[in-house]
């Protein structure tokens, strides 16, 4: 029963956050089976990411900045971006800007949930510790996903001349955010929490604003307005 309780506590944050971001889609919610598939893709990429990170650590060492921005955030965000771009970006279900956020959050939380479960199994933790992980790494992955998905959505529906810029931003901006997060965690300072709190507040405020902007650019919003006028 104890193991089951720990696993439930480890899995619940990812599912809860995914549900929250999914329900924030105001105009045309994505098929549940698509969101679940992308979440499971996030689960499947854990092993190759761990192998790549282990190899790079042996090759480059574990200097805090190199580890934070290249080995940890670099590998994770590049792999997530690669999967989203090649499987979701041109999919017919990706038909409004907010969809990018839904799918990027889904793959990010699939990854974060497995990471949380592995932590709970190999580093037996109290409920308070798992709650802390829900507020920090799991939420962090979701918010990096919001940034990635926001710019993927802009790239998808922008003028062709700006598409490459937004695609580049969809990779580099969440990578830098994730790198700063990992650098603070790995800094070794006893005062890391005083840097982490403002970072998380910033990520949440920025993320919520990007969600609103993406929803406001939905073509379905315009259609609903036209229908209301016609009525």
C-alpha positions as CSV (number, residue, x, y, z in Angstrom):
1,X,0.0,0.0,0.0
2,X,2.9,2.4,0.8
3,X,4.4,1.9,-2.7
4,X,1.0,2.4,-4.3
5,X,0.5,5.6,-2.4
6,X,4.0,6.9,-3.3
7,X,3.4,6.1,-7.0
8,X,0.0,7.8,-6.9
9,X,1.6,10.9,-5.4
10,X,4.3,10.8,-8.0
11,X,1.9,10.5,-11.0
12,X,-0.9,12.8,-9.8
13,X,0.8,16.1,-10.4
14,X,1.5,15.5,-14.0
15,X,-2.0,14.3,-14.7
16,X,-3.5,17.2,-12.8
17,X,-1.5,19.8,-14.6
18,X,-2.2,18.3,-18.0
19,X,-5.9,18.3,-17.2
20,X,-5.6,22.0,-16.2
21,X,-3.9,23.1,-19.4
22,X,-6.1,20.9,-21.5
23,X,-9.3,22.5,-20.1
24,X,-7.9,26.0,-20.7
25,X,-8.5,25.5,-24.4
26,X,-11.5,27.8,-24.8
27,X,-12.6,27.1,-28.4
28,X,-11.7,23.8,-29.9
29,X,-10.4,21.2,-27.4
30,X,-8.1,18.5,-28.8
31,X,-9.2,14.8,-29.0
32,X,-8.3,13.2,-25.8
33,X,-6.7,10.2,-27.5
34,X,-4.3,12.6,-29.3
35,X,-3.3,14.2,-26.0
36,X,-2.8,10.9,-24.4
37,X,-0.6,9.7,-27.3
38,X,1.6,12.7,-27.0
39,X,1.8,12.2,-23.2
40,X,2.9,8.7,-23.8
41,X,5.5,9.9,-26.3
42,X,6.9,11.9,-23.4
43,X,7.1,8.7,-21.4
44,X,8.9,6.9,-24.2
45,X,11.6,9.5,-24.8
46,X,12.8,9.2,-21.2
47,X,15.1,6.3,-21.9
48,X,16.9,7.7,-25.0
49,X,17.3,11.1,-23.2
50,X,18.9,9.4,-20.2
51,X,21.3,7.5,-22.5
52,X,22.3,10.6,-24.4
53,X,22.7,12.6,-21.1
54,X,24.9,9.9,-19.6
55,X,27.1,9.8,-22.7
56,X,27.5,13.6,-22.8
57,X,28.3,13.7,-19.1
58,X,31.1,11.2,-19.6
59,X,32.3,13.2,-22.6
60,X,32.0,16.8,-21.4
61,X,32.0,16.4,-17.6
62,X,29.5,17.8,-15.2
63,X,30.5,21.5,-14.9
64,X,27.3,23.2,-13.6
65,X,26.8,25.5,-16.5
66,X,27.5,22.9,-19.2
67,X,25.3,20.4,-17.4
68,X,22.4,22.8,-16.9
69,X,22.3,24.4,-20.4
70,X,23.6,21.6,-22.6
71,X,23.3,18.2,-21.0
72,X,20.1,18.6,-19.0
73,X,17.9,21.2,-20.6
74,X,19.6,21.0,-24.0
75,X,19.0,17.3,-24.5
76,X,15.5,17.3,-23.0
77,X,14.2,20.3,-24.9
78,X,15.8,19.3,-28.2
79,X,14.3,15.8,-28.1
80,X,10.9,17.1,-27.1
81,X,11.0,19.7,-29.8
82,X,12.1,17.2,-32.4
83,X,9.3,14.8,-31.6
84,X,6.7,17.6,-31.6
85,X,7.9,19.1,-34.9
86,X,8.0,15.8,-36.8
87,X,4.8,14.2,-35.4
88,X,2.5,17.0,-34.3
89,X,3.4,20.2,-36.1
90,X,1.9,19.3,-39.5
91,X,-0.9,17.1,-38.0
92,X,-4.4,18.1,-39.0
93,X,-5.5,18.3,-35.4
94,X,-3.0,21.2,-34.9
95,X,-5.5,23.7,-36.2
96,X,-5.3,26.7,-33.7
97,X,-2.4,28.3,-31.8
98,X,-3.3,27.0,-28.4
99,X,-3.0,23.4,-29.7
100,X,0.8,23.9,-29.7
101,X,0.6,24.5,-25.9
102,X,-1.6,21.5,-25.3
103,X,0.7,19.1,-27.1
104,X,4.0,20.6,-25.8
105,X,2.7,20.4,-22.2
106,X,1.5,16.9,-22.8
107,X,4.9,15.6,-24.0
108,X,6.7,17.6,-21.2
109,X,4.5,16.2,-18.5
110,X,4.8,12.6,-19.9
111,X,8.6,13.0,-19.4
112,X,8.3,14.8,-16.0
113,X,5.9,12.1,-14.7
114,X,8.3,9.3,-15.4
115,X,11.1,11.3,-13.9
116,X,9.0,11.8,-10.8
117,X,8.2,8.1,-10.5
118,X,11.8,7.2,-10.9
119,X,12.7,9.7,-8.2
120,X,10.1,8.2,-5.9
121,X,11.3,4.7,-6.5
122,X,15.0,5.2,-6.2
123,X,15.0,8.1,-3.7
124,X,12.3,7.2,-1.2
125,X,10.7,10.4,-0.4
126,X,8.1,11.8,2.0
127,X,4.9,13.3,0.9
128,X,6.3,16.8,1.5
129,X,9.2,16.1,-0.8
130,X,6.9,14.8,-3.6
131,X,4.7,17.9,-3.1
132,X,7.8,20.1,-3.5
133,X,8.6,18.2,-6.7
134,X,5.1,18.9,-8.0
135,X,5.5,22.6,-7.4
136,X,9.0,22.8,-8.9
137,X,10.3,20.2,-11.5
138,X,6.9,18.9,-12.6
139,X,5.4,22.4,-12.9
140,X,8.6,23.6,-14.4
141,X,8.4,21.1,-17.2
142,X,4.8,22.1,-17.9
143,X,5.7,25.8,-18.1
144,X,8.7,25.1,-20.4
145,X,6.2,23.2,-22.5
146,X,3.9,26.3,-22.5
147,X,6.7,28.4,-23.9
148,X,7.6,25.8,-26.6
149,X,4.0,25.3,-27.6
150,X,3.3,29.0,-27.7
151,X,6.0,29.6,-30.3
152,X,5.2,26.5,-32.2
153,X,1.6,27.8,-32.5
154,X,2.9,31.2,-33.7
155,X,5.2,29.5,-36.2
156,X,2.3,27.3,-37.5
157,X,0.0,30.3,-38.2
158,X,2.5,33.1,-38.9
159,X,3.4,34.6,-42.2
160,X,6.0,32.4,-44.0
161,X,8.7,35.0,-43.6
162,X,8.5,34.7,-39.8
163,X,7.9,31.0,-39.5
164,X,11.6,30.1,-39.1
165,X,12.1,32.8,-36.4
166,X,9.2,31.4,-34.3
167,X,10.4,27.8,-34.8
168,X,13.9,28.8,-33.5
169,X,12.3,30.6,-30.6
170,X,10.2,27.5,-29.8
171,X,13.4,25.6,-29.1
172,X,15.8,28.2,-27.7
173,X,13.5,30.1,-25.3
174,X,12.3,27.0,-23.3
175,X,15.8,25.6,-23.4
176,X,17.2,28.8,-21.8
177,X,14.4,28.9,-19.2
178,X,15.0,25.2,-18.4
179,X,18.8,25.9,-18.3
180,X,18.4,28.7,-15.8
181,X,16.1,26.5,-13.7
182,X,18.7,23.6,-13.7
183,X,21.6,26.0,-13.0
184,X,19.8,27.4,-9.9
185,X,19.1,23.8,-8.7
186,X,22.6,22.7,-9.3
187,X,24.4,25.8,-8.0
188,X,25.0,24.3,-4.6
189,X,24.0,27.4,-2.7
190,X,21.9,27.1,0.4
191,X,19.9,30.1,-0.8
192,X,18.7,28.5,-4.1
193,X,15.1,28.7,-3.1
194,X,15.3,32.6,-3.0
195,X,16.2,32.5,-6.7
196,X,13.8,29.7,-7.6
197,X,10.6,31.4,-6.1
198,X,10.8,34.5,-8.4
199,X,11.7,32.3,-11.4
200,X,8.6,30.1,-10.9
201,X,6.4,33.2,-10.4
202,X,7.8,34.7,-13.6
203,X,7.2,31.4,-15.5
204,X,3.6,31.1,-14.3
205,X,2.7,34.7,-15.0
206,X,4.4,34.6,-18.4
207,X,2.8,31.2,-19.2
208,X,-0.7,32.3,-18.3
209,X,-0.3,35.4,-20.5
210,X,0.9,33.3,-23.4
211,X,-2.1,30.9,-22.9
212,X,-4.5,33.9,-23.1
213,X,-2.8,35.3,-26.2
214,X,-2.8,31.9,-28.0
215,X,-6.5,31.5,-27.2
216,X,-7.3,35.0,-28.4
217,X,-5.7,34.2,-31.8
218,X,-7.9,31.1,-32.3
219,X,-9.7,31.1,-35.7
220,X,-12.6,29.4,-33.9
221,X,-13.0,32.5,-31.7
222,X,-13.8,34.6,-34.8
223,X,-16.2,31.9,-36.1
224,X,-18.1,32.0,-32.8
225,X,-18.3,35.8,-32.9
226,X,-19.7,35.6,-36.4
227,X,-22.3,33.0,-35.4
228,X,-23.3,35.2,-32.4
229,X,-23.7,38.2,-34.7
230,X,-25.8,36.2,-37.1
231,X,-28.1,35.0,-34.3
